[in-house]
Amino acid sequence: MRTPMLSALTLLALAVSLALTGCAQPPVNMKMTTAVPPGIAMPDRVDTRLGTLRFFDGFPDDASVEKLYDNLDFQRAVQAYLLGLAPVSQLANRKGIAELGPVNRTVPIFEDRMDSKSLFLTPNNNTPYTWFWLDLREGPIVLEVPPQVLGLMNDMWYQFVTDIGFTGPDRGEGGKYLILPPAYRGAVPAGYHVVRPATYSVWVPWRTFLVDGDPRPGVQRVERHTRIYRMQDAANPPKLEFVRVSGRAFSTLAPADFTFWEYLNQVVQEEPTDALDPVTLGLYASVGIRKGRPFAPDERMKRILSEAATVGDATARAINYRLRIKESFYY
């Protein structure tokens, strides 16, 4: 009477042993079985750079879900960092220049060229710079440019607006530029070089040139001919403050820590975003930066964003210093 019971137990033990050792019988193909091509089904365990991910019937367990979402947020944050470098750099530039005096009324000049006291991204130390910001929130601004300068105008997204001086519409002879705010629909008088930036804040740097090794003639020309005023004040333009800043210590460099994201959010909130593509705006939104909404990451996201800023900064340095594109070295 005991033999059938022993046989059942033996069979059960054998089945368990086969399952544990991976020697279980292959599944039987039934009439309605559909073959699954390789590479589609998720195994129960996957070893990755994130660590071991575990699945049951293709669904990740709680620990794996947490790892995967942390990684997704981190990846998006690094890409958002790289796409945010330009506007954050512009905001840092504007903050540094604003320390010297209010925009629209202050024109800093490196009268004896730049040196290492002032922290800038890409300056040269062999030419005097005039370097200032304009704000269009109160309406169109007139910029009277002196002759014999070489410069440009960029918006807050670091997008090119126009050349100024020798390569600009004034051809180095000087002239009046009328800078219109975004979506301006008012009258546009004749007699100006008209430009329409996509943002309210615009950056204007130009260079003057040495005369027999002397920077003073170019600097004096800037101070004599440069004017900045609202279009409505053209009959009585206010006096400008020219600030000579050679040798002064101040920074225009962007941060590479959590502050980066606060800078980026400030630009997104202050400026029109029409000029940005949906992918860029989508990546900003994926880390919590959306126009008209508060930027309030929780502690988990703050940790991810802080690390992403460090890795993003390191990535930008790698791209800049170890270019993969061979032709870029020749450029």
C-alpha positions in Angstrom: 0.0 0.0 0.0 2.9 2.3 0.5 4.5 1.9 -3.0 2.2 4.4 -4.8 2.8 7.0 -2.1 6.5 6.6 -2.4 6.4 6.9 -6.1 4.4 10.1 -6.0 6.9 11.6 -3.5 9.8 10.5 -5.7 8.3 12.1 -8.8 7.6 15.3 -6.9 11.1 15.5 -5.6 12.5 14.8 -9.1 10.3 17.6 -10.6 11.5 20.1 -8.0 15.1 19.0 -8.5 14.8 19.5 -12.3 13.3 22.9 -11.9 16.0 24.1 -9.5 18.8 22.9 -11.7 17.4 24.4 -14.8 16.7 21.0 -16.3 13.0 21.2 -16.4 11.3 20.0 -19.5 10.8 22.5 -22.3 7.3 24.0 -22.7 4.9 22.0 -24.8 3.8 23.8 -28.0 0.1 23.8 -28.1 -2.2 24.4 -31.0 -2.6 28.1 -30.2 1.0 28.7 -29.2 2.7 31.6 -30.9 6.5 31.6 -31.2 8.1 34.6 -29.6 11.2 35.9 -31.6 14.5 36.2 -29.7 15.1 39.5 -27.9 11.5 40.3 -27.0 10.8 38.3 -23.9 12.3 39.7 -20.7 14.3 37.3 -18.6 13.7 37.1 -14.9 17.1 38.8 -14.2 19.2 41.2 -16.1 22.6 42.5 -15.1 23.1 46.1 -16.2 25.2 49.2 -15.3 22.3 50.1 -12.9 22.9 46.8 -11.1 20.7 43.7 -11.3 17.2 44.2 -12.5 14.6 41.6 -11.6 11.3 40.7 -13.4 8.3 38.5 -12.9 6.4 37.7 -16.1 8.1 40.7 -17.7 7.2 43.2 -15.0 10.0 44.8 -12.9 9.9 44.4 -9.2 9.7 47.5 -6.9 13.5 47.9 -6.5 14.0 47.7 -10.2 11.3 50.2 -10.9 13.0 52.7 -8.5 16.4 52.2 -10.2 14.9 52.6 -13.7 13.0 55.8 -12.9 16.1 57.3 -11.2 18.1 56.5 -14.3 15.4 57.9 -16.6 15.3 61.2 -14.7 19.1 61.3 -14.6 19.4 60.8 -18.4 16.8 63.4 -19.1 18.5 65.8 -16.7 21.9 65.5 -18.3 20.4 66.2 -21.7 18.5 69.1 -20.3 21.7 70.4 -18.8 23.5 70.3 -22.2 20.6 72.0 -23.9 20.4 74.6 -21.1 24.0 75.6 -21.1 23.4 78.5 -23.5 20.6 80.3 -21.7 22.2 79.7 -18.3 25.5 81.1 -19.5 23.6 84.1 -20.8 21.9 84.7 -17.4 25.2 84.4 -15.6 26.7 86.8 -18.1 23.9 89.3 -17.5 24.1 88.9 -13.7 27.8 89.7 -13.7 27.4 92.7 -15.9 24.5 94.0 -13.9 26.8 94.2 -10.9 28.4 97.2 -12.7 25.2 99.2 -13.1 21.6 98.9 -14.4 20.9 97.7 -17.9 20.0 100.2 -20.6 22.0 102.9 -18.7 25.4 101.3 -18.1 28.1 100.5 -20.7 31.1 98.6 -19.4 34.3 99.0 -21.3 37.5 97.1 -20.9 39.5 100.2 -21.7 42.9 98.5 -21.3 41.9 95.0 -22.6 40.8 92.0 -20.5 42.8 90.1 -18.0 42.3 87.2 -15.7 40.7 89.3 -13.0 37.4 89.2 -14.8 35.9 85.7 -15.4 34.5 85.2 -18.9 34.0 82.2 -21.2 35.8 83.2 -24.4 37.5 86.5 -24.1 40.7 87.7 -25.9 43.3 89.8 -24.1 44.4 91.6 -27.2 41.4 93.9 -27.9 39.3 96.3 -25.9 35.7 95.1 -25.4 32.5 97.0 -24.9 30.1 94.5 -23.3 26.5 95.3 -22.2 22.9 94.1 -21.9 19.7 95.7 -23.0 16.1 95.1 -21.7 13.1 95.6 -24.0 10.3 95.2 -21.5 9.5 98.9 -21.6 9.3 99.0 -25.4 11.7 99.5 -28.4 15.2 100.5 -27.7 17.5 102.6 -29.9 21.2 101.7 -29.9 23.5 104.2 -31.6 26.6 102.3 -32.6 30.0 104.1 -33.0 32.0 103.7 -36.2 34.9 101.2 -36.5 33.7 98.5 -34.2 33.2 94.8 -34.7 30.4 93.1 -32.8 27.1 91.3 -32.7 23.8 91.0 -30.8 22.5 87.7 -29.3 19.3 87.0 -27.5 18.8 85.3 -24.1 18.8 81.8 -25.7 22.2 82.7 -27.2 20.6 82.9 -30.6 22.2 85.2 -33.2 20.2 88.4 -33.8 22.5 90.6 -36.0 26.1 91.6 -36.7 27.1 95.1 -35.6 29.9 97.2 -37.1 32.1 96.2 -40.0 30.2 93.0 -40.6 26.8 94.5 -39.8 24.3 96.6 -41.8 26.1 99.8 -40.8 29.3 98.5 -42.5 31.6 99.9 -39.8 30.3 103.5 -40.3 28.2 103.5 -37.2 24.4 103.9 -37.2 21.2 103.6 -35.3 19.7 100.2 -34.5 16.1 99.9 -33.5 15.6 96.8 -31.3 12.0 95.7 -31.1 10.5 93.6 -28.3 9.1 90.1 -29.1 5.7 90.3 -30.7 5.9 94.1 -31.2 3.1 95.3 -33.5 3.6 99.1 -33.3 4.8 101.6 -35.9 8.4 101.2 -37.1 9.9 104.5 -38.2 12.3 104.8 -41.1 16.0 105.6 -40.7 17.0 102.6 -38.5 18.6 99.2 -38.8 15.6 97.2 -37.5 16.2 94.0 -35.5 13.6 91.7 -33.9 15.1 89.5 -31.2 13.1 86.6 -29.8 13.7 87.6 -26.1 13.4 90.7 -24.0 17.0 90.6 -22.8 19.7 91.0 -25.5 23.4 91.0 -25.2 25.6 93.3 -27.2 29.4 93.0 -27.2 31.8 94.7 -29.7 35.5 95.3 -30.1 37.4 98.4 -30.8 41.0 98.2 -32.1 44.4 99.5 -31.2 45.9 102.5 -32.9 49.7 102.1 -32.9 49.3 99.8 -30.0 47.1 102.3 -28.1 43.6 101.3 -27.1 42.5 104.8 -26.1 41.3 106.2 -29.5 38.8 103.3 -29.9 37.6 103.6 -26.3 37.1 107.4 -26.7 35.2 106.8 -29.9 32.8 104.5 -28.1 32.2 106.9 -25.3 31.7 109.8 -27.7 29.2 108.0 -30.1 27.4 105.3 -28.2 23.8 106.1 -27.1 21.0 103.9 -25.7 17.5 105.1 -25.1 13.9 104.1 -25.5 12.4 105.0 -28.9 9.9 107.3 -27.2 12.8 109.2 -25.6 14.6 109.9 -28.9 14.1 113.7 -28.6 15.8 113.7 -25.2 17.9 110.6 -24.6 19.2 110.0 -21.1 22.9 110.2 -20.3 24.8 106.9 -20.3 27.2 105.7 -17.6 30.4 104.4 -19.1 32.2 102.1 -16.6 35.8 101.2 -17.2 36.3 97.7 -15.9 39.8 96.5 -16.9 41.4 94.8 -13.9 38.1 94.5 -12.0 37.2 91.2 -10.4 33.7 89.9 -11.3 32.3 86.7 -12.8 30.0 86.0 -15.7 30.4 82.2 -15.6 27.5 79.8 -15.2 27.3 77.4 -12.2 27.6 73.7 -12.5 25.7 72.6 -9.4 22.0 72.7 -8.4 22.0 76.5 -8.9 22.2 75.8 -12.7 18.5 74.6 -12.6 17.4 77.7 -10.8 19.1 79.8 -13.4 17.5 77.8 -16.2 14.0 78.1 -14.6 14.5 81.9 -14.3 15.1 82.3 -18.0 12.2 80.0 -18.9 9.9 82.0 -16.7 11.1 85.5 -17.8 11.4 85.0 -21.6 9.2 83.9 -24.5 9.9 80.2 -25.4 8.4 80.4 -28.9 11.9 80.2 -30.4 12.7 76.9 -28.7 11.9 73.5 -30.3 9.5 71.1 -28.6 12.3 68.6 -27.8 14.2 71.2 -25.8 11.1 72.4 -24.0 10.1 68.8 -23.3 13.4 67.9 -21.7 13.2 71.0 -19.5 9.6 70.0 -18.6 10.8 66.5 -17.8 13.0 67.8 -14.9 10.2 70.1 -13.6 10.9 73.4 -15.5 7.8 74.6 -17.3 6.7 78.1 -18.1 4.1 79.4 -15.7 4.6 76.7 -13.2 6.7 76.6 -10.0 10.0 74.7 -10.0 9.8 72.6 -6.8 11.7 69.4 -7.0 11.6 67.0 -4.1 14.7 65.8 -2.3 15.1 62.8 -4.5 15.0 65.0 -7.7 17.3 67.6 -6.2 19.9 64.9 -5.7 19.5 63.7 -9.2 19.6 67.2 -10.7 22.8 68.0 -8.7 24.6 65.0 -9.9 23.3 65.6 -13.5 24.8 69.1 -13.4 28.2 67.7 -12.4 28.0 64.9 -15.1 26.6 67.4 -17.7 29.5 69.8 -17.0 32.0 67.0 -17.3 30.3 65.8 -20.5 30.5 69.3 -22.0 34.2 69.5 -21.2 34.8 66.1 -22.8 33.0 67.2 -25.9 34.9 70.5 -26.0 38.4 69.1 -25.3 38.2 65.7 -26.9 36.1 66.2 -30.1 35.0 63.1 -31.9 34.7 64.9 -35.2 38.1 65.0 -36.8 37.3 68.1 -39.0 36.6 70.1 -35.8 40.2 70.1 -34.9 41.1 71.7 -38.2 38.4 74.3 -37.6 
